[in-house]
Amino acid sequence: MLKRLVAVVTFLACPCLSALADPHARTIQREDAAILRVVLSSQCQAQDGFELLSSKTIAPRERDDMGEADESGAFADLKRRNDSTTSLPESVACRGARLHPKEEIQGFFDRESIAAGKASLDEAWKKLYESFPGATGWTAVSLPGYSPDGDIAVVYVAEYCGSLCGKGFYVYLRRTKDRWQVLIRFPVWVS
């Protein structure tokens, strides 16, 4: 019995101990959160309403390619880091960007029902806005991608606000001393 208890405690403690043993992993997570807070700052400063912020990261679109426009190498890292979804930390949320489960947000937009004509996209948006009074839409962000020297970062952002209302863009940031500043917002789609 004691052996089983020790085995269970060891199994549960190992991931925590490995995170403590790798300070670089924790720094990257803090750095990711710092960058995402800068990217979401316009939503956080909004006076009216709030965005539903997807609790899981979004991958950049497959067909997007910055080519020679991204000499920093950050875009390639963005694609590599976002090959699977990751939960966003609570620390990126604010009054104007409220973290909410991705599955619950996307549950309003059942593709099969919409494709079969059982529901319309406009009805789905109406239900979402009724369920979240004050919401102005929903936003999903990727994890940042970094240049090899760590001084440039890029994040993919998708904002949705209605059946024909939304946009997707990349935000490039530069590290200056101890903080991140937005260099450019590069739009890639609009609806």
C-alpha positions as CSV (number, residue, x, y, z in Angstrom):
1,M,0.0,0.0,0.0
2,L,2.8,2.4,0.9
3,K,4.6,1.7,-2.4
4,R,1.4,2.6,-4.3
5,L,1.0,5.8,-2.4
6,V,4.7,6.7,-3.1
7,A,4.2,5.9,-6.8
8,V,1.1,8.0,-7.1
9,V,2.7,11.0,-5.3
10,T,5.8,10.7,-7.4
11,F,3.7,10.5,-10.6
12,L,1.8,13.6,-9.7
13,A,4.8,15.6,-8.4
14,C,7.2,14.9,-11.3
15,P,5.6,17.4,-13.8
16,C,5.6,20.1,-11.1
17,L,9.2,19.4,-10.2
18,S,10.4,19.4,-13.8
19,A,8.8,22.8,-14.3
20,L,10.6,24.1,-11.3
21,A,13.9,22.6,-12.5
22,D,13.6,24.4,-15.9
23,P,13.5,28.1,-15.2
24,H,13.7,28.8,-19.0
25,A,10.3,27.1,-19.5
26,R,8.7,29.4,-16.9
27,T,10.4,32.5,-18.4
28,I,9.0,31.6,-21.8
29,Q,5.5,31.3,-20.4
30,R,5.8,34.7,-18.6
31,E,7.2,36.2,-21.8
32,D,4.3,34.8,-23.9
33,A,1.8,36.3,-21.4
34,A,3.6,39.7,-21.5
35,I,3.4,39.8,-25.3
36,L,-0.2,38.6,-25.4
37,R,-1.2,41.4,-22.9
38,V,0.4,44.0,-25.2
39,V,-1.4,42.5,-28.2
40,L,-4.7,42.5,-26.3
41,S,-4.2,46.0,-24.8
42,S,-6.7,47.7,-27.2
43,Q,-9.5,45.3,-26.0
44,C,-8.4,45.8,-22.4
45,Q,-8.8,49.5,-22.7
46,A,-12.2,49.4,-24.3
47,Q,-14.8,51.5,-22.5
48,D,-17.9,49.7,-23.7
49,G,-18.5,46.0,-23.7
50,F,-15.9,43.1,-23.8
51,E,-14.5,40.5,-26.1
52,L,-14.8,36.8,-25.3
53,L,-11.3,35.6,-25.4
54,S,-10.9,32.0,-26.5
55,S,-9.3,30.0,-23.7
56,K,-7.2,28.0,-26.3
57,T,-4.7,29.3,-28.8
58,I,-5.4,29.4,-32.5
59,A,-3.0,28.3,-35.2
60,P,-2.0,30.7,-38.0
61,R,-3.7,29.9,-41.3
62,E,-1.9,27.2,-43.3
63,R,-1.7,29.3,-46.5
64,D,-0.3,32.4,-44.8
65,D,3.4,32.9,-45.6
66,M,5.3,36.1,-44.9
67,G,8.1,35.0,-47.2
68,E,10.9,37.6,-47.5
69,A,8.8,40.2,-45.6
70,D,9.8,38.4,-42.4
71,E,13.6,38.5,-42.2
72,S,13.5,38.0,-38.5
73,G,12.5,34.3,-38.6
74,A,9.7,34.9,-36.0
75,F,7.0,33.7,-38.4
76,A,8.6,30.3,-38.9
77,D,8.8,30.0,-35.1
78,L,5.1,31.1,-34.9
79,K,4.0,28.2,-37.1
80,R,6.2,25.7,-35.2
81,R,5.0,26.7,-31.8
82,N,1.3,26.6,-32.8
83,D,1.2,23.1,-34.3
84,S,-1.2,22.2,-31.4
85,T,-3.4,24.3,-29.1
86,T,-2.4,25.5,-25.7
87,S,-4.5,26.9,-22.9
88,L,-4.0,30.6,-22.3
89,P,-3.1,31.7,-18.8
90,E,-5.6,33.7,-16.7
91,S,-3.1,36.5,-16.6
92,V,-3.8,37.6,-20.2
93,A,-7.5,38.3,-19.5
94,C,-8.7,41.7,-18.5
95,R,-12.0,43.6,-18.1
96,G,-12.3,44.1,-21.9
97,A,-11.1,40.6,-22.9
98,R,-12.7,37.9,-20.8
99,L,-11.2,34.4,-21.0
100,H,-13.9,31.8,-21.9
101,P,-13.8,28.1,-22.9
102,K,-13.2,27.8,-26.6
103,E,-15.5,24.8,-26.9
104,E,-18.4,26.8,-25.3
105,I,-17.9,29.8,-27.7
106,Q,-17.7,27.5,-30.7
107,G,-20.7,25.6,-29.5
108,F,-22.9,28.5,-30.7
109,F,-21.6,27.8,-34.2
110,D,-22.5,24.2,-34.8
111,R,-21.2,23.7,-38.4
112,E,-23.4,20.7,-39.1
113,S,-26.7,22.5,-38.1
114,I,-25.7,25.6,-40.1
115,A,-24.6,23.5,-43.2
116,A,-27.9,21.5,-43.0
117,G,-29.9,24.7,-42.9
118,K,-31.3,23.9,-39.4
119,A,-29.7,27.2,-38.1
120,S,-28.3,30.3,-39.6
121,L,-25.0,32.0,-38.8
122,D,-27.0,35.1,-37.9
123,E,-29.1,33.1,-35.4
124,A,-25.9,31.7,-33.9
125,W,-24.5,35.2,-33.4
126,K,-27.8,36.4,-31.9
127,K,-27.7,33.5,-29.4
128,L,-24.1,34.2,-28.4
129,Y,-24.9,37.9,-27.8
130,E,-28.0,37.0,-25.8
131,S,-25.9,34.6,-23.7
132,F,-23.2,37.2,-23.1
133,P,-24.8,40.6,-22.7
134,G,-22.2,43.3,-23.4
135,A,-20.1,41.1,-25.5
136,T,-18.9,42.7,-28.8
137,G,-17.5,39.5,-30.3
138,W,-14.8,36.9,-29.7
139,T,-11.1,36.8,-30.2
140,A,-8.6,34.0,-30.6
141,V,-4.8,34.5,-30.4
142,S,-1.8,32.3,-31.1
143,L,1.3,31.7,-29.0
144,P,4.0,34.2,-30.0
145,G,6.7,33.2,-32.4
146,Y,10.2,34.6,-31.7
147,S,13.2,35.6,-33.8
148,P,16.3,33.6,-33.0
149,D,17.7,36.5,-31.0
150,G,14.4,36.9,-29.1
151,D,14.0,40.6,-29.9
152,I,11.2,40.2,-32.4
153,A,7.9,38.4,-31.8
154,V,4.8,37.8,-33.9
155,V,1.2,36.8,-32.9
156,Y,-1.7,35.8,-35.0
157,V,-5.0,37.3,-34.0
158,A,-8.5,36.4,-35.3
159,E,-11.4,38.7,-34.2
160,Y,-15.1,37.7,-35.0
161,C,-18.1,39.9,-34.4
162,G,-20.9,38.6,-36.8
163,S,-21.6,36.5,-39.8
164,L,-19.9,39.1,-42.1
165,C,-17.8,40.8,-39.5
166,G,-14.3,39.8,-38.6
167,K,-10.7,40.2,-39.3
168,G,-7.4,38.3,-39.0
169,F,-4.0,39.9,-38.7
170,Y,-0.4,39.4,-37.5
171,V,1.1,41.6,-34.8
172,Y,4.8,42.1,-34.9
173,L,6.5,43.4,-31.7
174,R,10.0,44.4,-30.8
175,R,11.6,44.1,-27.4
176,T,12.9,47.4,-26.1
177,K,14.8,47.3,-22.8
178,D,12.3,45.5,-20.5
179,R,9.1,45.7,-22.5
180,W,7.5,44.8,-25.8
181,Q,6.2,47.4,-28.3
182,V,4.0,46.8,-31.4
183,L,5.9,47.4,-34.6
184,I,3.1,46.7,-37.1
185,R,-0.3,45.0,-37.5
186,F,-0.3,43.1,-40.7
187,P,-3.9,42.3,-41.9
188,V,-4.5,39.1,-43.8
189,W,-8.3,38.7,-44.0
190,V,-11.4,40.8,-43.4
191,S,-15.1,39.9,-43.6
